[in-house]
């Protein structure tokens, strides 16, 4: 885990590369208690919703993106994650999540790091983007 004093604006966090497999999305939907089949698990239902195929649930995409930050800052480090879904996230494709530090500050007794965060595909598709605030420990 990095210390607040060791990070600077412009630095990159990640990348985290992962794949949301068909099986992974089905398991997520079962834990999430989502009625199945649905647009996340079934080709025909996804097409009826004008989607190219089953998509990764937004809350699952959010969890994948949060993992980059909690792996970096620790499980209690993530304070805020504000995302914009630009296009549907597909199954079985490599997803790359990166973050760029945009600001650091001390506020309310916490060492806060602001980041821009982005989920992309292998051909430059920009699936999900947004901002995050992470709290880091201090050296002293």
Secondary structure, DSSP 8 states (H G I E B T S, - for coil): ---GGG--TT-EEEEEEEE--HHHHHHHHHHHT--SS-TTT-HHHHHHTT-SS-B--HHHHHHHHHHHHHHHH-TT-EEEEEEEE-S--BSSSEEEEEEEEEEEEEETTEEEEEEEEEEE-TT--EEEEEEEEEEE----
